[in-house]
Amino acid sequence: MNNKRTLQNHQVSKTPTDGKGHTIANEDKVPNPTMGSIKMVEEILSKMSEYPTKNKLWRALPRQIQYPSFKMILNYLEESNKIMFDKDGTIIWTFAHSPKLQKLKETAKAIK
């Protein structure tokens, strides 16, 4: 007889805790938004220039993303000065984007 114990096919599932023995809820884990999702929100906002509420913008997206990810995108856009929120909650596109500016970027030469 073999006295060695084997743990084949035995998995221990560990629930994440906060260090004090309290279980961390799965809802605390928000998936990071993808670059495609960020660009999608940017395009919608830049075309409209303003949107009445977060919820209406979220529902107007061509494909659905999770609301926590959507809120992260809006926070990012606000921090990068691409949008701002009016006191009534209206989302306003503030990023400078023009065809003339785009043409200048494309034809500009790098400084050596």
PyMOL commands that set and color helices and strands:
alter all, ss='L'
color gray80, all
select helices_A, chain A and resi 26-28+35-48+54-60+67-79+99-107
alter helices_A, ss='H'
color red, helices_A
select strands_A, chain A and resi 50-51+83-85+91-93
alter strands_A, ss='S'
color yellow, strands_A
deselect
rebuild
show_as cartoon
